[in-house]
Amino acid sequence: MSRIQVPKIPSSELTPEPLYYSRRTWLSLVGLSGISAFIAPSAAAQDRWPQGKQGPYDTDEKPSTFREITTYNNFYEFGTDKSDPAAYSGDFKPKPWTVRIDGHVKKEADVQLEDLLKPFAVEDRIYRMRCVEGWSMVIPWRGIPLASILKRVEPTSKARYVAFQTVLRPEEMPGQRRRVLDWPYVEGLRLDEALHPLTFMATGLYGRDLPNQNGAPFRLVVPWKYGFKSIKSIVRMTLTATEPPTTWNLSAPDEYGFYSNVNPEVDHPRWSQKTERRIGEFGKRKTLMLNGYAGLVEGLYAGMDLKKHY
Ligand code: MTE
């Protein structure tokens, strides 16, 4: 982000939707043998799912396609180009996976991800996501609210923030072999933000397990904040008394603050935040306050100057 000037749009993004669908339909009709028969039906099924707004937190906007969501990514552990995470995450092993939860909690946890998730019912949530670089998508996530996990470990009265940490595996993550950022990637939320019902831990999208490039097997999703707060491939969460350091703030403090709420009235030093391009569309859309979630989350920031706390 701090080093990318203009996001490169892979030519695959420029295929107009109807053409893309008809190419797949064509493949499924003629491809009765060989690889196309194998690929075409499952690709079509991915984009038919899910059916649309179901719960109170879902947007009713049309989800981005599975291909858009899985080929245009930021995940610097696999490279800085938007196409790098899909191209270079093939050696990453998201199973088995252990998560540690520590700090100011009554019940520390150091558990296999399946055991951590077992007590909870998975939910599907269709969220608008907005990157600070000026693009956005609509993503059908699968996962559980972060609050469910946090309540189980019982934060003590000293806990005021949650610090998150991405796995450090340079042997599987080629981007970590270069010091583009200070690894491991770290992020943080205030405890009330972390406990908000919109704050979600995703384990999947489009009804299936998370692809490596989207942060397998376990990532944060905070839809009213710029995308970089939604840290991927998490191995540790620590409840802290003071504001934890965050990777992009350490890298460029004047550009990325701790809060990083989507706010069309506060420009990034190099990019206006007033409009955005929805991946797959050609025009620009107006960016909404708190990414359209103001009604649900503005109470968290009552009395705060959001220009100062950017
Ligand atoms: N998490 C880690 N560990 N490393 C990253 O580089 N990039 C962030 C965020 N989480 C990033 C990360 C940024 S800038 C964005 S916009 C989102 O992931 C993109 O998530 P997506 O590719 O699933 O849409």
Residues whose N, C-alpha, C, O or C-beta is under 5 A from the ligand:
A	BS01	MTE	I69 Y72 N73 N74 F75 Y76 E77 C131 T166 Y185 Q213 N214 G227 F228 S230 I231 K232
